[in-house]
């Protein structure tokens, strides 16, 4: 795989591209993900790059969610920490909804646990 800059409608885009050979042995290229507009990536806006990579991972795992929706779903997970009468605190997270469980399964990621937060 390699990064390629392409032009479309007067703008330049950064793409993650895979090189391969077809059934006849002819060299080909396939766009794996569009990572964003070149000026945005050059300006250091990591959100565009993260969005492109997340979109690739979601697509690769067959998830119907957009990166924005996936982040919205995961942001609803809340971390709680409780202290009672000055004793060592207990920590936990909210129960994952079925939608959150499906998202982590689709991404091939283990669900979060309080100890890891």
Secondary structure as UniProt FT lines:
FT   STRAND          2..8
FT   TURN            9..10
FT   STRAND          11..21
FT   TURN            23..24
FT   STRAND          27..37
FT   HELIX           38..42
FT   TURN            43..44
FT   HELIX           46..60
FT   TURN            61..62
FT   HELIX           67..75
FT   STRAND          79..82
FT   TURN            85..86
FT   STRAND          90..93
FT   HELIX           98..107
FT   HELIX           114..116
//
